[in-house]
């Protein structure tokens, strides 16, 4: 039972353009959502989060949008840079458990 | 500042051998602790989490177990490894709900 889903396994974006990564969840008890970035053979690093009482949170080039009615969140990266190339995971929690999605591999090309 | 230590970085073990992976956190008290596994080409699967000493919640039935003998120590164990136990194991901590979790560098386990 995959409660957090990232339906796009990969995304390729040109440098300077916008990257949009999507995430869907099924558990209506989730009330806090996070995005992580992961390089191979390393632990994930936290990027940005959003509480269910908000619908948008922005931090520099990263913006997370939350649509509770659709149980959908997205991460926007503007402008995309080659250093953003990595695997991005969304995660959700409503208790002490932190549940991750399957990840989206982002490649930013020149 | 808080740090998390996870070792070893890589491990090659034969099928049927035991396993012990250790994770320790410094600079915080009573953290939530997590063990995740990333199998090849897959996402991060939550294996165990703990909200306090001796309190372990298992998410996936399997031949792995976890223990928390001290507040900031989390151990992942197996009595007999299977080939399917191969993967990248990650330990993480957080200070509670609605906060981010911080990850260790991971252990690459290959069962041969």
Interface residues (C-beta under 8 A of the other chain):
Chain A: X6 X31 X32 X34 X41 X42 X43 X44 X45 X46 X49 X51 X89 X91 X93 X95 X96 X97 X98 X99 X100 X101 X102 X103
Chain B: X6 X32 X34 X36 X42 X43 X44 X45 X46 X49 X51 X57 X59 X88 X90 X92 X94 X96 X97 X98 X100 X101 X102 X103 X104 X105 X106 X108
